[in-house]
Amino acid sequence: MRSLPQVKVAGYSHRPSTRRKARKLTVGLKIFNDLKASVASADLVILATPICTFENTLQQIADSLPAGCIVTDVGSTKVLPHKWAEKILPKTVFYVGSHPIAGSEQRGVEFARDDLFVQSLCIVTTTSKTDRQAVQAVTKFWSTLGCSVKLMSPKQHDKILASVSHLPHIAAAAMINTENINDLKFAGKGFLDTSRIASGPANIWADIFFTNAANCVAGVDGFITELQKLKKAIKSKDKKQIEKLLLQARDKRGAFIEYKLKRKELIT
């Protein structure tokens, strides 16, 4: 690991093909085929599987985790992982939630990059019961990898991410499913850009929506409200109202881009 050369990385996958790729790409010092063995000497364990597998994974590794070990994850929802960790992990093991806002729709160890987290945002989630030293350790870990770290509660995280991450995927999937496959042959780069995230792995996103259902539904309701405003203006041929809504969106996006550029969270 370039940013943490003193750290020894070990990995686990239940798929033999993934283990073979990981060994070939030397992504870790050792790649295990046994989950319990992979965590037996760990100081930090990072769960990077579909969220609905977390509960079972925690149950499998709980007795093998050494005292003082910290467990975190890279999942896109946080309320349920915090509940599962509190229920399952021994008192000598500490859980802190992590959500690095980085990556793409591509999936697989072959798409790993050692600069993935440079100038990215990472949300670290805590509750009143979260060990403070564990929070500091996890924050330092992500900061060392290049992330700007923001602390918040699991509930706040899931509400915000439903709007800015989960809703866009829902909208992209719905937009693609609305179109006739033959008509898509005439789509240009704008359509490709807008629909890109619909190429994400279905099982990962199904877990995200499932574990953050109420917030996702609220986001969809808000989106429908805005669509109805545009629909009404277009249907009534109210050109001024159409322009007003489009300008509102353009200005808001402009302010968002400016904010991200100032914080160096976008690479131009």
Order of alpha helices (4+ residues) and beta strands (2+ residues): beta-alpha-beta-alpha-beta-alpha-beta-alpha-beta-beta-beta-alpha-beta-alpha-alpha-alpha-alpha-alpha-alpha
